[in-house]
Amino acid sequence: MKGFFLLAFSFFLFSACTVQKTVIKPYQNIASLIENSPINNNHHIGFAIKEADSDKMMYQKNANLYFTAASNTKLFTFFTALNMLGDSIPSFEYILRNDSLILWPMADASFLHPKFKTQKSFDFIRNSGKNIYLVNGRYQGEKYGKGWSWDDFNDYYQTEINDMPIYGNSININANNLGELKYSPDLPGLYLNELTTSNKVKTVKRNLNNNNWIIPLSVSPNYEQNLPLVLNKNLIENLLSDTLLATGSVIKPVTTLNWRKVPKSALITYNTLSDSLYKQLLQQSDNFMAEELLLNCAAANKMVMNTDSIIARASKTLFNDMPERIQWVDGSGLSRLNLFTPNDMVLVLQKIKDKLNNDERLFNLLPAGGKRGTLKNMFLDSDLPYVYAKSGSLSNNYNLSGYLIGKSGKKYIFSFMNNGFVSPSKEIKGEVERILKNIYDNY
């Protein structure tokens, strides 16, 4: 009897330790590709694939296990925006009162952003002929997301989060033919702190807590850098005031007001088409866009403006049917605290497809293999793209989740997650590409 219980207990342990792996017989080739890969044996992988609009998985490997998602997290941000915003991005709630235009920012990431040439909201402000008052204090959160690396503050991909984004919350730095640095926007309001030169730095280095910069003694003519700014109400005031002045406005300098509730009578000014912002979000994997987009959703839905509140709302109303419970903490995926499974990724991709109900529009928003975005240099073997997907990269992590069109014309949804590797990321990407190309060729 003792031996029987020992055998039963051993069987229980084995069952508990077995990870999810299912294969439908016609797709044994996919299983062979994944499981017989020497590269895949050296790190943690998860894979799931199914025909689009089908409930049955063709193949799963560790598909119910959690992975650091990196920028695959943006798929959840994207679907949230699809459900909470309309066809245009709201910039400000406002009221007109005598000679005053009072603005409540709504976290419009496109406002005066250099990637968006049409600036309807700025034109509305400039042409109002009113004194401009900007209400401060709508955002109730930290300037960085949960779990972000503090020492990335100088890098283009980690801009500060706020309720009044302006110029992408950063400054573009370029060198002319003489090696002289030029700034965009080139406005007096930027230069509120010290600029020093040093031969010990090769790029512009910003102080952790302010806009004091150390500038290289010399740079090459093709030098280019995007530098995040330390934001405060005075800097935002000055940037908006100087931009109004530079475009010929005779409006008085912008004045900041302390927080007050948005009146029920407030109207909304809209800036850019939502799809234009979504393209920047997905194709360039823009972290700044992702973080502000969540706050934009909160403001548009009369919620407290912080990341936690909008994620909680979306998790409860949009993602309460995920195969595994998600752990989601920011909009961009910069945080390693974000944990999703390949099954979760496949379902959110199906949700996105169902919501848009227009594959041409969907595929135009995403990076396309061999053509654009983060997949421009992958899947170069075909004149027509066959992979439309969101990549996600952090040190030792590379994920790709999206849509694949086989040579048969059938459409598939997949998620291929790679965590914990020490090999060069180029090697991991090459294996992802090899496996997905084989699926394209044979299915």
Buried (B, 14 or more C-beta within 10 A) or exposed (E): EEEEEEEEEEEEEEEEEEEBBBBBEEBEBBBEBBBEBEBBEBBBBBBBBBBBEEEEBBBBBBBBBBBBBBBBBBBBBBBBBBBBBEEBBBBBBBBEEEEEBBBBBBBBBBBBBEBBEEBBBBEBBBEBEBBBBBBBBBBBBEBBBBEBBEEEBBBBBBBBBBBBBBBBBBBBBBBEEEEEBEBEBEBEBBEBEEEEEEEEBEBBBBBEEEBBBBBBEEBEEEBEBBBBBBBBBEBBBBBBBBBBBEEEBEBEBBEBBEEEEBEEEBEBBBBBBBEBBBBBBBBBBBBBBBBBBBBBBBBBEEBBBBBBBBBEBBBEEBBEEBBBBBEBBBBBBBBBBBBBBBBBBBBBBBBBBEBBEEBEEBBBBBBBBBBBBBBBEBBEEBEEBBBBBBBBBBEBBBBBBBBBBBEEEEBBBBBBBBBEBEEEBEEBBEBBBEBBBBBBEEB
